[in-house]
Amino acid sequence: QVQLVESGGGLVQAGGSLRLSCAASGSIFSINAMGWYRQAPGKQRELVAAIHNDAMAHYADSVKGRFTISRDNAKNTVYLQMNSLKPEDTAVYYCVAGSSLFRVVIGTVDYWGQGAQVTVSS
């Protein structure tokens, strides 16, 4: 089993920045990719960004140029730097982990974090 613990959510004004962190522990040898999904009220859960152990990354079109995903393999931690935030970025953000970047991107995720609320006020 793998445990994912998120931190860094909160309330920010439009145009501001936040950074989410997610630390993985447990059977991390099975994990080759991590990422972030989000779910806004009344909407389906959607991929935000994902990253492989070798730093190859994938982003949703809606966040390209504003969000950056990165990871520290020594700390088993993935980060999501969110800049130029918009009210439509308001959602619960979930850290995820899986055996490949492809599987994480298509939603075949092995592990989910508990979620972190991000609220962007206009």
C-alpha positions in Angstrom: 0.0 0.0 0.0 1.0 3.6 -0.6 -0.2 6.5 1.5 -0.4 10.0 0.0 -0.6 13.1 2.2 -1.4 16.4 0.7 -0.7 19.9 2.0 -0.8 23.5 0.8 -4.4 24.2 -0.1 -6.2 27.3 0.9 -7.9 30.5 -0.2 -6.3 33.0 -2.6 -7.5 35.9 -4.7 -7.6 35.6 -8.5 -4.2 36.1 -10.0 -2.5 34.7 -6.9 -0.4 31.6 -6.4 -0.5 28.5 -4.3 1.7 25.4 -4.1 0.4 22.0 -3.3 2.6 19.2 -1.9 2.1 15.5 -1.7 4.3 13.1 0.2 4.2 9.4 -0.6 5.1 6.7 1.8 4.7 2.9 2.1 5.3 0.6 -0.9 6.6 3.4 -3.2 8.7 1.0 -5.3 5.5 0.3 -7.2 5.0 3.9 -8.1 6.4 5.3 -11.3 4.1 8.3 -11.8 2.3 10.8 -9.7 -0.1 13.6 -10.4 -3.0 15.8 -9.5 -6.7 15.6 -10.3 -9.3 18.1 -9.3 -13.1 18.1 -8.8 -15.2 21.2 -8.7 -18.7 21.2 -7.3 -21.1 19.7 -9.7 -18.4 18.7 -12.1 -16.6 15.5 -13.0 -13.1 14.9 -11.7 -10.4 15.9 -14.2 -6.7 15.5 -14.6 -4.6 18.6 -13.9 -1.1 17.4 -14.3 1.0 14.2 -14.0 4.7 13.5 -13.9 6.9 10.4 -14.3 9.9 9.5 -12.2 12.1 10.7 -15.0 10.4 14.1 -14.9 8.3 13.7 -18.1 5.2 15.7 -17.5 1.7 16.0 -18.9 -0.7 18.9 -18.4 -4.4 19.6 -19.0 -4.8 22.4 -21.6 -6.6 24.5 -19.1 -3.6 24.9 -16.9 -0.7 24.9 -19.4 1.5 27.9 -18.8 0.1 28.6 -15.4 0.7 25.4 -13.4 4.0 23.5 -13.0 4.3 20.0 -11.6 7.6 18.8 -10.2 8.9 16.0 -8.0 11.7 15.3 -5.5 12.4 11.6 -5.8 14.6 11.7 -2.8 11.7 12.9 -0.7 9.0 10.9 -2.6 7.2 14.2 -2.9 5.3 15.8 -5.8 4.5 19.5 -6.0 2.0 21.5 -8.0 2.9 25.2 -8.3 -0.2 27.1 -9.3 0.2 30.7 -10.7 -2.2 33.1 -12.2 -5.1 31.4 -10.4 -8.6 31.9 -11.7 -12.0 31.4 -9.9 -12.6 28.4 -12.2 -9.6 26.7 -10.6 -11.6 26.4 -7.4 -11.9 22.7 -6.6 -10.7 19.9 -4.3 -7.3 18.8 -5.6 -6.4 15.1 -5.2 -2.8 13.7 -5.3 -2.6 10.4 -7.2 -0.1 7.8 -7.9 0.2 4.9 -10.3 2.5 2.5 -12.1 2.9 4.5 -15.3 2.4 8.0 -16.6 -0.1 6.7 -19.2 -2.2 5.0 -16.6 -2.3 8.2 -14.4 -3.2 10.4 -17.3 -6.1 8.2 -18.4 -7.4 7.9 -14.9 -6.3 4.3 -14.0 -4.9 5.4 -10.7 -3.8 3.0 -8.0 -3.8 5.4 -5.1 -5.6 8.6 -4.1 -4.9 11.2 -1.5 -7.6 12.7 0.8 -7.9 15.9 -1.1 -7.0 19.5 -0.5 -9.4 22.4 -1.0 -8.3 25.3 -3.3 -10.6 28.3 -3.4 -9.9 31.2 -5.7 -11.9 34.3 -5.1 -12.7 36.9 -7.8 
